C-alpha cells in the first residue's frame, strides 16, 4: 500500500501505488496539480480547467464539473480521481469511485484548502513541493494580515437573474474577510438570492462583482448605480473582481494576498 488517507468528506482513499494517471474534476485543483509538477500525469480534466492557459488543449476533457461523461473517464484508466463536494455532484462522486480511488475535498476556510494541498502532496508523492507551497501561502497571508486594513462592508455578487451572493459558511466569505472586506451577508447561509431592492436596503460600502460564474459587465454595474440614484442614496463603490482569487482554493492562493493589495490600492 502506497498510502491510505481520509479525505475531507471522511472517506477512506486507498492507493496501492503512487498514482500516475490522474483525473481532476476541480479547476482550481487541476491548477494545483500542475504547480506540484504533475502535468504529465494528468489524463483527464473538465472544460472549465482553463488554467494554466493551454492545458485544456493538451489533456482529454471528460465533461464539466456538474456533468461528466463516465465513459471518457473509463477510457483514460485513471488510478486517482480528484473531486470536490460543492463543485461536483454526489452522483459524479459515486460514479467516479466505481472507476478509481476518488479523493473528495470540502473547502469552507483557508485552513481546509491548506489541508487539501497537503493531502494532494501525500497522495501524489509531492509532499515536499506541497509543504513549500503551503508555507508560501501562509507567509503571504500572514504578511498581508499584519498590514493595516480598515474593513469595509461589502456585498459579493456571483450571479444575476436572480442576484446571488455568499453567506458566512462559504470559502469566498473567509477570503473576503481576510482581504479586508466585511461580508455584509455575515450570518446568512450558502448562496442567498437577492432582489435589487434587497441590495439597496443592505446599502453596502462596496459591491464586488465577481468575474465568475456570472460574468458581470458595465451595464450590470450601471443598473445598480441607477437604482441607488433613484432611491436617492449614494452609490456604493462598484468593483469588478477576478473571482478566481476569491473562490479558487489551490495554488492560486499564494497570489491572493498580492491581488488584494492591488485591489485595495485602486
N, C-alpha and C positions, 0 to 999 in steps of 0.2 A: 504493500500500500504506500503510494507516494505521500498522500495526505488525506485526512478526514477532517472536515471543517463544518461548523454550524453557520448557516447563512443568517441574514438579518430577519428572516421570517421563521427562524428556529427550525429549519430543515437541515438534515444531515446531507452533506455533499461528499461522497467518497470518490477519490481519484486514484485509480490503481497505478497510474504513472503520470509524469508531467504532461499536461495537455499540449498537443502540437497542432490541433485543428480546432479553432475556437470560433463560435458564432456569437456575435453580440447584437442583442436586440434593443440596446440602450445607447443613443447617440453620444452622450457625454462619457459613457464608459468605453465606447469604441475609441474615442479620442484618448482616453486614459491608457488603453492597451497599446496604442501606438507610442505614446510617451514612454511607456515602460520597455519599448524596443521589441514589441510583439507583432508588428505589422505582418511579418512573413508567416505568422501562424494564424492570421485571421482568414477564415474561409467563407464567412457569411455575415452580412450586415443588413440594416434596414435602409430604405430610401431616404430616411431623414438623417443618416450618418454622414453629414456634409463636411465634417472636419476630422482630420486635416483635409484641406482642399485637394480634390482629385482622387481621394481614396475610393469614392463611390464608383469610379470608372475602372478600378482595378480588381475589385472584390465582388463576388456574387451577391446580388440583392435578393433577400428571401421574403420581402414584403415590407409592411410598415411596422409601427410599434403596436398598433391595435389589431392588425390583421396580417398574419403571416401565411405563407404557403408552405405547409408542413413538408410536402414532397421535396421542395427545394432544400430544406434543412437536411432531410434524409440523404439527399444526393451528395452533399458535401461531407457526410460522415464525420460530424464533429465529435470530439471527446470532452468538450466543455461548452456549455451554453450559458450566456450571461443575460439575466432578465432583471426587471425592476417591478416591484409590487404596484406602483402607481402608473407607470408608463405602459406596462403590458397587462393584458387581461389574465384572469385566473385560468381561462381556457387555454391560452397560449402556454402558460407555465406547465399545466397538466400535460399538454401535448409534447412540450419540449422534454420533460423528464422521462417520457417514454422513449426518447431518442438517445439522450446522453445525460450525464450528470449536469444538473442545472443549478446555478447559484442565483438566488433572488435577493437583490438589495432592497432596503426600505429606508429611505433618507428623509428625515424631517429636520435635522440640525447639522451644523458643520461637523460636530463630533461623529455623527453617523457616517458622513462622507469619508472622514479620516479613517474610520474603522473599515469601511468598504475597500478603500485603497490598499490598506494593509492586508486585507483578506485576498484581494486580487494578486498582490505580490506573492503571498504564501502559496496560492494555488498554481501560479504560473512559473515559480522558481525565480522570481524577480524581486525578492524581498528587499535586497539592498537598494535597488532603484526606487522601490515604493517608499521605503523609510526616508530616503533622501528627499523625495517629493513631498512627503508628509511634513518633514522638517521645514522645507521652504514655505509651504502653505502656512504653517503655524507661525513662523518668524514674520512673514509678510503681514498676517492678520494682527499679530501682537504689536508690530511697529505702527500699524495703522491705528489700532486701539489707543495707543499711548499719545497720539496726536490729539489736539483739541478739536472736537467736533460738536457743534451745537445741533442737537437732533431737531428735525423739523417734522411736523405732522404731514404724512404723505399717504396718498392713495395710489396703489399699484394696479393698473388695469391690464388684464390679459386677453380680454375678449370684448366683442361688441355685438349687439343684437342677440341676446341681451348683454349689457355690460357685465363683466365678471371681474372680481378682484380676488385677493388672497386673505385667508384667515390666519390666526396665530399658530395653527398647528401645521404649517407648511414650511418647506425649506426656504422658499422665497422670503417669507416673513423673517426668518432667522438672519438671512443675508442682508435684508433691508436694514434691520436694526443694527447690525454690525457696521453697516455703511453710513450710518448717521441719519437714517430715515425712520421716524417713529410711525409704525403702521397704524393708521387711523382706524383700521378694522381689527385691532387687537381685541381678542375675546370672541371673535367670530370663528366659525369652523370651516375648514376646507376652502371652497371657492364660491363665495356668496354672489348671487345675482343682484344687480343694482339697476334702478331706473335713473334717468337723467336728474329727476327731482331728488332722488336719494343722494346723488353726488353733490348737488347744490346744498342740501341740508347738512351734509358732512363738512362742507366748506374747508377742505384741506389746504395747507400752505403750498403743497406741491402735488402735482399729479404726474406719475411716472407711466408713460405709455410704452409697454413692452413691445419689442420687435417680433416676439413670438409668444404663443402660437398664432395670434392675430397680428397682422402687420398694420399697425395704426399709421395713418398718414396725416398730412397737414389739414385736410378737410375735417378729419375726425377731431383734431385739436380745436379747430375754429368753431365747430359745433358746440363744444363745451364752453369755449371762451364766450361765444354769443349768448349761451344760456345763462352764464353768470352775469353778463351785462344786462340782460333782460330782467334778471332778478335784482338788479341794482347792487350787485356785490362785486368786489374786486376779484378779478380772475386769479386763480392760483397760478403759480409758476408751472408751466407745462413743458415737460421734458420727454423726448423720445429716447429710450434707453435700449442698449443691447441686452436682450433678455437672457442671453447665454451666460452673462456674468452674474445674473441673479438666480438662475434656475439650474445651471449645469453643475454637477457635483463631482466631476472628475479632475483631471489635471489642470483644467482652466482655472480652478480655484487659486492657483498660485499667482495668477494675474489679476484676480478680482480686486484686491485692495488698491492696486495701482489704478485700475479703472475708476474706482470710487474717488480717488484723489483728483483725477482729471474731471470727473463729473461734478464734483463739489467745487472745483475751481472755476467752472464756467459761470 
